[in-house]
């Protein structure tokens, strides 16, 4: 299977029905050896693009990962970005907001961690939690001090979608390219991965009681994701629904999409002026003596 990012992209204006989006597709690789070779090639190309991004200093790139528990977000980030220079990459994982963060609007705690020009920012979960978890568990809104609740409960989601789209459009205009990944895991595959986390002692730390409790809300989460993907996949900040039942396939698909994004920026190294070139040659002559 050849990876075509368009196959996984949610087009702006589409109404998403996740039942029609595959959680598993034909293997991109023919063997584990080929998988490792393909991933290594992607990692090398990503490293070169990241160096170019840093040198050109004209754009930033923000990668957002959202998924159900055990979908492989951490693994995708770790493997795909393994060749990136740590100085040019920032990773943030957003969990339950602190008491201080709850005193601000819902975008504040993530907005302050946006990547600067020349860098790649990675959000492992993001401000999208505020239209996903908060929608499945609307009691969370009470802790956020939203004025006018509960009368606003029915309209708050559309309002938040608009705020998110406005933010992402603003970032795009100012040079930040945003790519959003929903790792689409089946409920059965999640069950198997939970069992593995319980059966293998070195993976016990990954499992918590909250994981199994949230699993009971699976249909609600799927509806929340469908609404979110439909409302917030735009030309400026597209969503990609990545089949996640096969971790290796998912990593190759993610890395290909990131590569396409970086290469699409058509960056180049800063040109050297004749004056500076002359100065460098003079310094070289001194060093050569």
C-alpha positions as CSV (number, residue, x, y, z in Angstrom):
1,X,0.0,0.0,0.0
2,X,1.3,3.4,-0.9
3,X,0.7,6.1,1.7
4,X,-1.4,9.0,0.3
5,X,-2.1,11.5,3.1
6,X,-5.3,12.6,1.3
7,X,-6.8,9.2,2.1
8,X,-6.8,10.1,5.8
9,X,-7.6,13.8,5.7
10,X,-11.0,15.1,6.8
11,X,-12.1,17.6,4.2
12,X,-13.4,20.9,5.3
13,X,-17.2,20.8,5.5
14,X,-17.4,17.0,5.7
15,X,-19.7,15.4,8.2
16,X,-17.7,12.7,9.9
17,X,-19.2,9.2,10.6
18,X,-16.4,7.3,12.3
19,X,-18.1,4.0,11.6
20,X,-17.1,4.6,8.0
21,X,-13.5,5.3,8.8
22,X,-11.3,2.2,9.1
23,X,-9.3,1.4,12.2
24,X,-7.1,-0.9,10.2
25,X,-6.0,-0.8,6.6
26,X,-3.8,-2.9,4.3
27,X,-0.2,-3.0,5.6
28,X,2.1,-0.3,4.3
29,X,5.1,-2.7,4.9
30,X,5.7,-6.3,4.0
31,X,7.8,-7.3,6.9
32,X,9.2,-6.0,10.2
33,X,12.5,-5.5,8.5
34,X,10.9,-3.3,5.8
35,X,8.9,-1.4,8.4
36,X,12.1,-0.5,10.3
37,X,13.8,0.5,7.0
38,X,10.8,2.7,6.0
39,X,10.6,4.3,9.4
40,X,14.3,5.0,9.4
41,X,14.1,6.6,6.0
42,X,11.2,8.8,7.2
43,X,13.1,9.7,10.4
44,X,16.2,10.7,8.4
45,X,14.1,12.9,6.1
46,X,12.3,14.4,9.0
47,X,15.6,15.2,10.6
48,X,16.8,17.0,7.5
49,X,13.5,19.0,7.2
50,X,13.7,19.9,10.9
51,X,17.2,21.3,10.4
52,X,15.9,23.3,7.4
53,X,12.9,24.6,9.5
54,X,15.3,25.8,12.2
55,X,17.7,27.4,9.8
56,X,15.0,29.2,7.7
57,X,13.3,30.5,10.9
58,X,10.2,31.4,8.9
59,X,7.6,28.8,10.1
60,X,6.6,26.8,13.2
61,X,4.9,23.5,13.0
62,X,2.3,22.2,15.6
63,X,1.4,18.6,15.7
64,X,-1.7,17.6,17.8
65,X,-2.4,14.1,18.8
66,X,-5.8,13.0,20.1
67,X,-7.1,9.5,20.7
68,X,-8.8,7.1,23.1
69,X,-6.7,5.5,25.7
70,X,-4.1,2.9,24.4
71,X,-4.3,4.2,20.8
72,X,-0.6,4.6,20.7
73,X,-0.1,8.4,20.9
74,X,3.1,8.1,23.0
75,X,4.6,5.4,20.8
76,X,3.8,7.4,17.6
77,X,5.5,10.5,19.0
78,X,8.5,8.6,20.3
79,X,9.2,6.6,17.1
80,X,8.3,9.2,14.4
81,X,10.2,12.0,16.1
82,X,13.2,9.9,17.2
83,X,15.6,11.6,14.9
84,X,14.6,15.2,15.6
85,X,17.1,17.4,17.4
86,X,15.7,18.0,20.9
87,X,16.7,21.7,20.7
88,X,14.3,22.1,17.8
89,X,11.3,20.2,19.2
90,X,9.0,20.8,22.2
91,X,6.6,18.2,23.5
92,X,3.7,19.0,25.9
93,X,1.3,16.5,27.5
94,X,-1.9,18.1,28.8
95,X,-3.7,16.3,31.6
96,X,-6.4,17.6,34.0
97,X,-6.1,21.4,34.4
98,X,-4.7,22.7,37.6
99,X,-6.7,25.1,39.9
100,X,-4.6,28.0,38.5
101,X,-5.3,27.0,34.9
102,X,-9.0,26.8,35.6
103,X,-9.0,30.5,36.4
104,X,-8.3,31.3,32.7
105,X,-10.2,30.7,29.5
106,X,-10.1,27.2,28.0
107,X,-7.4,28.0,25.5
108,X,-5.0,29.7,27.8
109,X,-2.9,26.8,29.1
110,X,-2.1,25.4,25.7
111,X,-1.7,28.7,23.8
112,X,1.2,29.7,26.0
113,X,3.0,26.6,24.9
114,X,2.7,27.2,21.1
115,X,6.0,26.6,19.2
116,X,8.1,29.5,18.2
117,X,9.4,30.0,14.6
118,X,11.9,27.4,13.6
119,X,10.6,24.7,16.0
120,X,8.2,21.8,16.0
121,X,5.7,21.7,18.8
122,X,3.9,18.5,19.8
123,X,0.7,18.4,21.9
124,X,-0.1,15.0,23.4
125,X,-3.7,15.9,24.0
126,X,-4.6,19.6,23.7
127,X,-7.3,22.2,23.9
128,X,-9.5,19.7,22.1
129,X,-10.0,18.0,25.4
130,X,-12.3,20.9,26.1
131,X,-14.8,19.8,23.4
132,X,-14.2,16.0,24.0
133,X,-13.8,15.0,27.6
134,X,-15.8,18.1,28.7
135,X,-18.6,17.2,26.3
136,X,-18.8,13.6,27.5
137,X,-18.6,14.8,31.2
138,X,-20.3,18.2,31.2
139,X,-20.0,18.4,35.0
140,X,-16.4,19.5,34.2
141,X,-17.7,22.8,33.0
142,X,-18.8,23.7,36.5
143,X,-15.2,23.7,37.6
144,X,-14.2,26.1,34.9
145,X,-16.3,29.0,36.2
146,X,-18.1,29.6,33.0
147,X,-20.5,32.5,33.4
148,X,-24.2,31.8,32.5
149,X,-24.2,28.0,33.1
150,X,-26.3,25.9,32.8
151,X,-28.2,28.0,30.2
152,X,-25.2,28.0,27.9
153,X,-24.6,24.3,27.9
154,X,-26.4,23.7,24.6
155,X,-24.5,26.4,22.7
156,X,-21.1,26.2,24.4
157,X,-19.7,23.6,22.0
158,X,-20.4,25.6,18.8
159,X,-18.9,28.6,20.5
160,X,-15.7,26.7,21.4
161,X,-15.4,25.3,17.9
162,X,-15.5,28.9,16.6
163,X,-12.8,29.9,19.1
164,X,-10.6,27.0,18.1
165,X,-11.0,27.7,14.4
166,X,-10.3,31.4,14.9
167,X,-7.1,30.6,16.9
168,X,-5.9,28.1,14.3
169,X,-6.6,30.5,11.5
170,X,-4.7,33.2,13.3
171,X,-1.7,30.9,13.8
172,X,-1.7,29.8,10.2
173,X,-1.7,33.4,8.9
174,X,1.3,34.1,11.2
175,X,3.3,31.1,10.0
176,X,2.4,28.2,12.2
177,X,1.4,25.1,10.3
178,X,-1.0,22.9,12.3
179,X,-1.6,19.2,11.6
180,X,-4.0,17.2,13.8
181,X,-4.1,13.5,14.2
182,X,-6.9,11.4,15.6
183,X,-5.6,7.9,16.1
184,X,-8.7,5.8,15.3
185,X,-8.6,2.7,17.5
186,X,-11.3,0.0,17.6
187,X,-12.9,-0.8,20.9
188,X,-11.9,-4.4,20.6
189,X,-8.2,-3.5,20.0
190,X,-8.3,-1.2,23.1
191,X,-9.6,-4.2,25.1
192,X,-6.7,-6.3,23.9
193,X,-4.2,-3.6,24.7
194,X,-5.7,-3.1,28.2
195,X,-5.3,-6.9,28.8
196,X,-1.7,-6.7,27.7
197,X,-1.0,-3.9,30.1
198,X,-2.4,-6.0,32.9
199,X,-0.7,-9.2,31.9
200,X,2.8,-7.8,31.4
201,X,4.2,-6.5,34.7
202,X,6.4,-3.9,33.0
203,X,3.3,-2.3,31.5
204,X,1.2,-2.3,34.6
205,X,2.1,1.4,35.2
206,X,0.3,2.3,32.0
207,X,-3.0,1.1,33.3
208,X,-5.3,2.9,35.7
209,X,-8.8,2.4,37.0
210,X,-9.9,5.6,35.1
211,X,-9.0,3.9,31.8
212,X,-11.7,1.2,32.3
213,X,-14.2,3.7,33.6
214,X,-13.8,5.9,30.6
215,X,-14.2,2.9,28.3
216,X,-17.9,2.7,29.4
217,X,-18.4,6.1,27.7
218,X,-17.1,4.8,24.3
219,X,-20.2,5.7,22.2
220,X,-20.3,9.2,23.8
221,X,-16.7,9.8,22.9
222,X,-17.2,8.7,19.3
223,X,-20.1,11.1,19.0
224,X,-18.0,13.9,20.5
225,X,-15.1,13.1,18.1
226,X,-17.4,13.1,15.1
227,X,-18.8,16.5,16.0
228,X,-15.3,17.9,16.7
229,X,-13.7,16.5,13.5
230,X,-16.6,17.8,11.4
231,X,-16.5,21.3,12.9
232,X,-12.7,21.9,13.1
233,X,-11.0,20.3,10.1
234,X,-10.1,23.2,7.9
235,X,-7.6,24.0,5.1
236,X,-5.5,25.9,7.7
237,X,-5.5,23.1,10.3
238,X,-6.7,19.7,8.9
239,X,-7.5,16.6,10.8
240,X,-6.2,13.2,9.8
241,X,-8.0,10.1,10.9
242,X,-5.2,7.5,11.2
243,X,-6.1,3.8,11.5
244,X,-4.5,2.8,14.8
245,X,-5.2,-0.9,15.3
246,X,-1.8,-1.6,13.7
247,X,0.8,0.6,15.5
248,X,3.5,0.2,12.9
249,X,1.2,1.2,10.1
250,X,0.0,4.2,12.1
251,X,3.5,5.4,12.7
252,X,4.4,5.2,9.0
253,X,1.2,7.1,8.0
254,X,1.8,9.8,10.6
255,X,5.4,10.3,9.6
256,X,4.4,10.5,5.9
257,X,1.8,13.2,6.7
258,X,4.4,15.2,8.8
259,X,6.9,14.9,5.9
260,X,4.4,16.1,3.4
261,X,3.6,19.1,5.6
262,X,7.2,20.1,6.1
263,X,8.2,19.6,2.5
264,X,5.1,21.6,1.4
265,X,6.6,24.7,3.2
266,X,9.2,24.8,0.4
267,X,11.9,26.1,2.7
268,X,15.4,26.9,1.8
269,X,18.6,27.7,3.8
270,X,19.3,31.5,4.2
271,X,21.2,32.8,1.2
272,X,24.7,34.2,1.8
273,X,25.4,37.7,0.4
274,X,28.4,38.4,-1.7
275,X,29.8,40.6,1.2
276,X,29.4,37.8,3.8
277,X,30.8,35.2,1.4
278,X,33.9,37.4,0.9
279,X,34.3,37.7,4.7
280,X,34.0,33.9,5.1
281,X,36.6,33.3,2.4
282,X,39.0,35.8,4.1
283,X,38.5,33.9,7.5
284,X,39.1,30.6,5.7
285,X,42.4,31.9,4.3
286,X,43.5,32.8,7.8
287,X,42.5,29.5,9.2
288,X,44.3,27.6,6.4
289,X,47.7,29.2,7.2
